[in-house]
Amino acid sequence: MVPKLLAIDLDGTTLNSQGTISEKNKTYLRKITETGAQLVIATGRSVYSASDFLETIGVQSAYIVPLNGSAVFKWQNPEPLMVTEMPTELVHEIVANGDSDQVNIYFSTIKNSYVLIRDESLMSLFIKSLELNYIHDLSEMGSDIDHISKMLYCTKNPAILTQLIEQTEALAVEAVKPDDMCLELTVENTSKADGLRYLGEQLGIQASEMAAVGDSENDFEMLKYVGNGIVMANGMPHIKAIADYVTLSNDEDGLAHAIAHLLK
């Protein structure tokens, strides 16, 4: 059944290994929006990053649920429809837990992104982002420290990452591990599903009328929430276990396969 709303993750789902959207995926995204389905990008990335990708697809309207559900935006409207922020004390607790020369910590408000650099070697593993502010002290964030919506630990040391996971269990946070080097943190009970729930209330769309496509741990709640949760062939095993459908391919056109399934 064609959904009234389709939510798509970016990394590992919509984007290929070069960090772009294939022409076939763009074609199928346009096809499903032509049915009247509302397109939503639900991502751990910022609203600006998601907006850049929407520009390349060629759709007329869309919504963005960035920062793992910490906000909701209507595309091309700079003001958020909804925002969830971390208490400043919680931000400082998270920083204290990650106080190691092997851990870099990322901070995101709805408008700005920062990385507190402790391990310079980690920076070479990622494409340099123009939207990231590189800092070595929290004071460099100014008043943004009081408006953080998402944080992320990054380390090359698996033992330290395991320790960070254990330490965050005592904090009022939602922690998800998207890969072997990172741990993403938002306020407790905040996920992509919350962004879709808010949108559904605003647009008059029930969860049963929604579909979502994802691959990773930060997609788990979203995939459980919607009526049709589709997981990419390259998805994590425990994410595939909750899927209504798993794509037949993990190549760069896997999202097109997922949408073709919905259009049947």
Contacts in CASP RR format, 6 or more apart in sequence:
PFRMAT RR
TARGET T0000
AUTHOR 0000-0000-0000
METHOD contacts of the structure
MODEL  1
MVPKLLAIDLDGTTLNSQGTISEKNKTYLRKITETGAQLVIATGRSVYSA
SDFLETIGVQSAYIVPLNGSAVFKWQNPEPLMVTEMPTELVHEIVANGDS
DQVNIYFSTIKNSYVLIRDESLMSLFIKSLELNYIHDLSEMGSDIDHISK
MLYCTKNPAILTQLIEQTEALAVEAVKPDDMCLELTVENTSKADGLRYLG
EQLGIQASEMAAVGDSENDFEMLKYVGNGIVMANGMPHIKAIADYVTLSN
DEDGLAHAIAHLLK
1 228 0 8 1.000
1 262 0 8 1.000
2 32 0 8 1.000
2 35 0 8 1.000
2 37 0 8 1.000
2 262 0 8 1.000
2 263 0 8 1.000
3 37 0 8 1.000
3 209 0 8 1.000
3 210 0 8 1.000
3 211 0 8 1.000
3 226 0 8 1.000
3 227 0 8 1.000
3 228 0 8 1.000
3 262 0 8 1.000
4 36 0 8 1.000
4 37 0 8 1.000
4 38 0 8 1.000
4 205 0 8 1.000
4 209 0 8 1.000
4 210 0 8 1.000
5 37 0 8 1.000
5 38 0 8 1.000
5 40 0 8 1.000
5 196 0 8 1.000
5 199 0 8 1.000
5 200 0 8 1.000
5 203 0 8 1.000
5 205 0 8 1.000
5 209 0 8 1.000
5 210 0 8 1.000
5 211 0 8 1.000
6 32 0 8 1.000
6 37 0 8 1.000
6 38 0 8 1.000
6 39 0 8 1.000
6 40 0 8 1.000
6 210 0 8 1.000
6 211 0 8 1.000
6 212 0 8 1.000
6 213 0 8 1.000
6 259 0 8 1.000
6 262 0 8 1.000
7 40 0 8 1.000
7 41 0 8 1.000
7 42 0 8 1.000
7 65 0 8 1.000
7 192 0 8 1.000
7 196 0 8 1.000
7 210 0 8 1.000
7 211 0 8 1.000
7 212 0 8 1.000
7 213 0 8 1.000
7 222 0 8 1.000
7 226 0 8 1.000
8 14 0 8 1.000
8 29 0 8 1.000
8 39 0 8 1.000
8 40 0 8 1.000
8 41 0 8 1.000
8 42 0 8 1.000
8 212 0 8 1.000
8 213 0 8 1.000
8 214 0 8 1.000
8 255 0 8 1.000
9 42 0 8 1.000
9 43 0 8 1.000
9 192 0 8 1.000
9 212 0 8 1.000
9 213 0 8 1.000
9 214 0 8 1.000
9 215 0 8 1.000
9 216 0 8 1.000
9 218 0 8 1.000
9 219 0 8 1.000
10 41 0 8 1.000
10 43 0 8 1.000
10 44 0 8 1.000
10 45 0 8 1.000
10 49 0 8 1.000
10 50 0 8 1.000
10 53 0 8 1.000
11 19 0 8 1.000
11 43 0 8 1.000
11 45 0 8 1.000
11 178 0 8 1.000
11 216 0 8 1.000
12 214 0 8 1.000
12 215 0 8 1.000
12 216 0 8 1.000
12 232 0 8 1.000
12 234 0 8 1.000
12 235 0 8 1.000
13 213 0 8 1.000
13 214 0 8 1.000
13 215 0 8 1.000
13 219 0 8 1.000
13 232 0 8 1.000
13 255 0 8 1.000
14 21 0 8 1.000
14 25 0 8 1.000
14 41 0 8 1.000
14 53 0 8 1.000
14 213 0 8 1.000
14 255 0 8 1.000
15 21 0 8 1.000
15 53 0 8 1.000
16 22 0 8 1.000
16 252 0 8 1.000
17 252 0 8 1.000
20 56 0 8 1.000
21 29 0 8 1.000
21 53 0 8 1.000
21 56 0 8 1.000
21 57 0 8 1.000
22 252 0 8 1.000
22 253 0 8 1.000
22 256 0 8 1.000
24 253 0 8 1.000
24 256 0 8 1.000
25 252 0 8 1.000
25 253 0 8 1.000
25 254 0 8 1.000
25 255 0 8 1.000
25 256 0 8 1.000
26 56 0 8 1.000
26 57 0 8 1.000
26 58 0 8 1.000
27 256 0 8 1.000
28 255 0 8 1.000
28 256 0 8 1.000
28 259 0 8 1.000
28 260 0 8 1.000
29 39 0 8 1.000
29 57 0 8 1.000
29 59 0 8 1.000
29 255 0 8 1.000
29 259 0 8 1.000
30 57 0 8 1.000
30 58 0 8 1.000
30 59 0 8 1.000
31 259 0 8 1.000
31 263 0 8 1.000
32 39 0 8 1.000
32 259 0 8 1.000
32 262 0 8 1.000
32 263 0 8 1.000
33 39 0 8 1.000
33 59 0 8 1.000
33 60 0 8 1.000
33 61 0 8 1.000
33 62 0 8 1.000
35 263 0 8 1.000
38 61 0 8 1.000
38 62 0 8 1.000
38 63 0 8 1.000
38 199 0 8 1.000
38 203 0 8 1.000
38 205 0 8 1.000
39 59 0 8 1.000
39 61 0 8 1.000
39 62 0 8 1.000
39 63 0 8 1.000
40 62 0 8 1.000
40 63 0 8 1.000
40 64 0 8 1.000
40 65 0 8 1.000
40 196 0 8 1.000
40 199 0 8 1.000
41 50 0 8 1.000
41 53 0 8 1.000
41 54 0 8 1.000
41 62 0 8 1.000
41 63 0 8 1.000
41 64 0 8 1.000
41 65 0 8 1.000
41 66 0 8 1.000
42 65 0 8 1.000
42 69 0 8 1.000
42 192 0 8 1.000
42 195 0 8 1.000
42 196 0 8 1.000
42 212 0 8 1.000
42 219 0 8 1.000
42 222 0 8 1.000
43 49 0 8 1.000
43 50 0 8 1.000
43 64 0 8 1.000
43 65 0 8 1.000
43 66 0 8 1.000
43 68 0 8 1.000
44 66 0 8 1.000
44 67 0 8 1.000
44 68 0 8 1.000
44 69 0 8 1.000
44 150 0 8 1.000
44 184 0 8 1.000
44 218 0 8 1.000
45 66 0 8 1.000
45 67 0 8 1.000
46 66 0 8 1.000
46 67 0 8 1.000
46 108 0 8 1.000
46 113 0 8 1.000
46 131 0 8 1.000
47 64 0 8 1.000
47 66 0 8 1.000
47 67 0 8 1.000
47 71 0 8 1.000
47 73 0 8 1.000
47 80 0 8 1.000
47 110 0 8 1.000
48 131 0 8 1.000
49 66 0 8 1.000
49 131 0 8 1.000
50 64 0 8 1.000
50 66 0 8 1.000
51 64 0 8 1.000
51 75 0 8 1.000
51 76 0 8 1.000
54 62 0 8 1.000
54 64 0 8 1.000
54 75 0 8 1.000
61 74 0 8 1.000
61 75 0 8 1.000
62 75 0 8 1.000
63 72 0 8 1.000
63 73 0 8 1.000
63 74 0 8 1.000
63 75 0 8 1.000
63 199 0 8 1.000
64 72 0 8 1.000
64 73 0 8 1.000
64 74 0 8 1.000
64 75 0 8 1.000
65 71 0 8 1.000
65 72 0 8 1.000
65 73 0 8 1.000
65 192 0 8 1.000
65 195 0 8 1.000
65 196 0 8 1.000
65 199 0 8 1.000
66 73 0 8 1.000
66 110 0 8 1.000
67 108 0 8 1.000
67 110 0 8 1.000
67 149 0 8 1.000
67 150 0 8 1.000
67 186 0 8 1.000
68 150 0 8 1.000
68 174 0 8 1.000
68 176 0 8 1.000
68 184 0 8 1.000
68 186 0 8 1.000
68 190 0 8 1.000
68 191 0 8 1.000
68 192 0 8 1.000
68 218 0 8 1.000
69 84 0 8 1.000
69 186 0 8 1.000
69 190 0 8 1.000
69 191 0 8 1.000
69 192 0 8 1.000
69 193 0 8 1.000
69 194 0 8 1.000
69 195 0 8 1.000
70 83 0 8 1.000
70 84 0 8 1.000
70 85 0 8 1.000
70 108 0 8 1.000
70 110 0 8 1.000
70 149 0 8 1.000
70 150 0 8 1.000
70 186 0 8 1.000
70 187 0 8 1.000
70 190 0 8 1.000
71 80 0 8 1.000
71 81 0 8 1.000
71 82 0 8 1.000
71 83 0 8 1.000
71 84 0 8 1.000
71 110 0 8 1.000
71 149 0 8 1.000
72 80 0 8 1.000
72 81 0 8 1.000
72 82 0 8 1.000
72 195 0 8 1.000
72 198 0 8 1.000
72 199 0 8 1.000
73 79 0 8 1.000
73 80 0 8 1.000
73 81 0 8 1.000
74 81 0 8 1.000
80 110 0 8 1.000
81 198 0 8 1.000
81 202 0 8 1.000
82 195 0 8 1.000
82 198 0 8 1.000
83 110 0 8 1.000
83 149 0 8 1.000
84 149 0 8 1.000
84 186 0 8 1.000
84 187 0 8 1.000
84 190 0 8 1.000
84 194 0 8 1.000
85 109 0 8 1.000
85 146 0 8 1.000
85 147 0 8 1.000
85 148 0 8 1.000
85 149 0 8 1.000
85 187 0 8 1.000
86 94 0 8 1.000
86 148 0 8 1.000
86 149 0 8 1.000
86 151 0 8 1.000
86 173 0 8 1.000
86 186 0 8 1.000
86 187 0 8 1.000
88 145 0 8 1.000
88 146 0 8 1.000
88 148 0 8 1.000
90 171 0 8 1.000
90 172 0 8 1.000
90 173 0 8 1.000
90 187 0 8 1.000
91 107 0 8 1.000
91 145 0 8 1.000
91 148 0 8 1.000
91 151 0 8 1.000
93 171 0 8 1.000
94 105 0 8 1.000
94 151 0 8 1.000
94 168 0 8 1.000
94 171 0 8 1.000
94 173 0 8 1.000
94 185 0 8 1.000
95 105 0 8 1.000
95 116 0 8 1.000
95 138 0 8 1.000
97 164 0 8 1.000
97 167 0 8 1.000
97 168 0 8 1.000
97 171 0 8 1.000
98 105 0 8 1.000
98 153 0 8 1.000
98 164 0 8 1.000
98 167 0 8 1.000
100 118 0 8 1.000
100 155 0 8 1.000
100 160 0 8 1.000
101 118 0 8 1.000
101 119 0 8 1.000
102 118 0 8 1.000
102 119 0 8 1.000
102 155 0 8 1.000
102 156 0 8 1.000
102 157 0 8 1.000
102 160 0 8 1.000
103 118 0 8 1.000
103 119 0 8 1.000
103 153 0 8 1.000
103 154 0 8 1.000
103 155 0 8 1.000
103 160 0 8 1.000
103 164 0 8 1.000
104 115 0 8 1.000
104 116 0 8 1.000
104 117 0 8 1.000
104 118 0 8 1.000
104 119 0 8 1.000
104 122 0 8 1.000
104 123 0 8 1.000
104 153 0 8 1.000
104 154 0 8 1.000
104 155 0 8 1.000
105 115 0 8 1.000
105 116 0 8 1.000
105 118 0 8 1.000
105 151 0 8 1.000
105 152 0 8 1.000
105 153 0 8 1.000
105 154 0 8 1.000
106 113 0 8 1.000
106 114 0 8 1.000
106 115 0 8 1.000
106 116 0 8 1.000
106 150 0 8 1.000
106 151 0 8 1.000
106 152 0 8 1.000
106 153 0 8 1.000
106 154 0 8 1.000
107 113 0 8 1.000
107 114 0 8 1.000
107 115 0 8 1.000
107 116 0 8 1.000
107 141 0 8 1.000
107 144 0 8 1.000
107 145 0 8 1.000
107 148 0 8 1.000
107 150 0 8 1.000
107 151 0 8 1.000
108 114 0 8 1.000
108 148 0 8 1.000
108 149 0 8 1.000
108 150 0 8 1.000
108 151 0 8 1.000
108 152 0 8 1.000
109 144 0 8 1.000
109 147 0 8 1.000
109 148 0 8 1.000
109 149 0 8 1.000
110 147 0 8 1.000
110 149 0 8 1.000
112 131 0 8 1.000
112 133 0 8 1.000
112 144 0 8 1.000
113 129 0 8 1.000
113 131 0 8 1.000
113 132 0 8 1.000
113 133 0 8 1.000
114 132 0 8 1.000
114 133 0 8 1.000
114 134 0 8 1.000
114 135 0 8 1.000
114 140 0 8 1.000
114 141 0 8 1.000
114 144 0 8 1.000
115 123 0 8 1.000
115 132 0 8 1.000
115 133 0 8 1.000
115 134 0 8 1.000
115 135 0 8 1.000
116 135 0 8 1.000
116 136 0 8 1.000
116 137 0 8 1.000
116 138 0 8 1.000
117 123 0 8 1.000
117 134 0 8 1.000
117 135 0 8 1.000
117 136 0 8 1.000
119 155 0 8 1.000
119 156 0 8 1.000
121 156 0 8 1.000
122 154 0 8 1.000
122 155 0 8 1.000
122 156 0 8 1.000
123 134 0 8 1.000
125 181 0 8 1.000
133 140 0 8 1.000
133 141 0 8 1.000
135 141 0 8 1.000
138 145 0 8 1.000
149 186 0 8 1.000
150 184 0 8 1.000
150 185 0 8 1.000
150 186 0 8 1.000
151 184 0 8 1.000
151 185 0 8 1.000
151 186 0 8 1.000
152 182 0 8 1.000
152 183 0 8 1.000
152 184 0 8 1.000
152 185 0 8 1.000
153 161 0 8 1.000
153 164 0 8 1.000
153 182 0 8 1.000
153 183 0 8 1.000
153 185 0 8 1.000
154 181 0 8 1.000
154 182 0 8 1.000
155 161 0 8 1.000
155 164 0 8 1.000
155 181 0 8 1.000
156 181 0 8 1.000
158 180 0 8 1.000
161 177 0 8 1.000
161 180 0 8 1.000
161 181 0 8 1.000
161 182 0 8 1.000
161 183 0 8 1.000
164 183 0 8 1.000
165 175 0 8 1.000
165 177 0 8 1.000
165 183 0 8 1.000
168 175 0 8 1.000
168 183 0 8 1.000
168 185 0 8 1.000
169 175 0 8 1.000
172 187 0 8 1.000
172 188 0 8 1.000
173 185 0 8 1.000
173 186 0 8 1.000
173 187 0 8 1.000
173 188 0 8 1.000
174 185 0 8 1.000
174 186 0 8 1.000
174 187 0 8 1.000
174 188 0 8 1.000
174 189 0 8 1.000
174 190 0 8 1.000
174 191 0 8 1.000
175 183 0 8 1.000
175 184 0 8 1.000
175 185 0 8 1.000
176 183 0 8 1.000
176 184 0 8 1.000
176 216 0 8 1.000
176 217 0 8 1.000
176 218 0 8 1.000
176 220 0 8 1.000
177 183 0 8 1.000
177 184 0 8 1.000
177 217 0 8 1.000
178 184 0 8 1.000
178 216 0 8 1.000
178 217 0 8 1.000
178 218 0 8 1.000
179 216 0 8 1.000
184 218 0 8 1.000
191 218 0 8 1.000
191 220 0 8 1.000
191 221 0 8 1.000
191 222 0 8 1.000
192 212 0 8 1.000
192 218 0 8 1.000
192 219 0 8 1.000
192 221 0 8 1.000
192 222 0 8 1.000
193 221 0 8 1.000
193 222 0 8 1.000
193 224 0 8 1.000
193 225 0 8 1.000
194 221 0 8 1.000
196 207 0 8 1.000
196 210 0 8 1.000
196 212 0 8 1.000
196 222 0 8 1.000
196 225 0 8 1.000
196 226 0 8 1.000
197 207 0 8 1.000
197 225 0 8 1.000
199 205 0 8 1.000
200 206 0 8 1.000
200 207 0 8 1.000
200 210 0 8 1.000
207 225 0 8 1.000
207 226 0 8 1.000
207 227 0 8 1.000
208 227 0 8 1.000
209 227 0 8 1.000
210 225 0 8 1.000
210 226 0 8 1.000
210 227 0 8 1.000
210 228 0 8 1.000
211 226 0 8 1.000
211 227 0 8 1.000
211 228 0 8 1.000
211 229 0 8 1.000
211 230 0 8 1.000
211 262 0 8 1.000
212 219 0 8 1.000
212 222 0 8 1.000
212 223 0 8 1.000
212 225 0 8 1.000
212 226 0 8 1.000
212 228 0 8 1.000
212 229 0 8 1.000
212 230 0 8 1.000
213 229 0 8 1.000
213 230 0 8 1.000
213 231 0 8 1.000
213 232 0 8 1.000
213 255 0 8 1.000
213 258 0 8 1.000
213 259 0 8 1.000
214 222 0 8 1.000
214 223 0 8 1.000
214 230 0 8 1.000
214 231 0 8 1.000
214 232 0 8 1.000
214 235 0 8 1.000
214 239 0 8 1.000
215 231 0 8 1.000
215 232 0 8 1.000
215 234 0 8 1.000
215 235 0 8 1.000
215 236 0 8 1.000
215 239 0 8 1.000
216 235 0 8 1.000
216 236 0 8 1.000
216 239 0 8 1.000
217 236 0 8 1.000
217 239 0 8 1.000
219 231 0 8 1.000
219 239 0 8 1.000
220 238 0 8 1.000
220 239 0 8 1.000
220 242 0 8 1.000
223 229 0 8 1.000
223 230 0 8 1.000
223 231 0 8 1.000
223 239 0 8 1.000
223 242 0 8 1.000
223 243 0 8 1.000
224 242 0 8 1.000
227 244 0 8 1.000
228 244 0 8 1.000
228 245 0 8 1.000
228 262 0 8 1.000
229 242 0 8 1.000
229 243 0 8 1.000
229 244 0 8 1.000
229 245 0 8 1.000
230 243 0 8 1.000
230 244 0 8 1.000
230 245 0 8 1.000
230 246 0 8 1.000
230 247 0 8 1.000
230 258 0 8 1.000
230 261 0 8 1.000
230 262 0 8 1.000
231 239 0 8 1.000
231 240 0 8 1.000
231 242 0 8 1.000
231 243 0 8 1.000
231 245 0 8 1.000
231 246 0 8 1.000
231 247 0 8 1.000
232 246 0 8 1.000
232 247 0 8 1.000
232 250 0 8 1.000
232 254 0 8 1.000
232 255 0 8 1.000
232 258 0 8 1.000
233 246 0 8 1.000
233 247 0 8 1.000
233 248 0 8 1.000
233 249 0 8 1.000
233 250 0 8 1.000
233 254 0 8 1.000
234 250 0 8 1.000
235 250 0 8 1.000
240 246 0 8 1.000
245 258 0 8 1.000
245 261 0 8 1.000
247 254 0 8 1.000
247 255 0 8 1.000
247 257 0 8 1.000
247 258 0 8 1.000
247 261 0 8 1.000
248 257 0 8 1.000
249 257 0 8 1.000
END
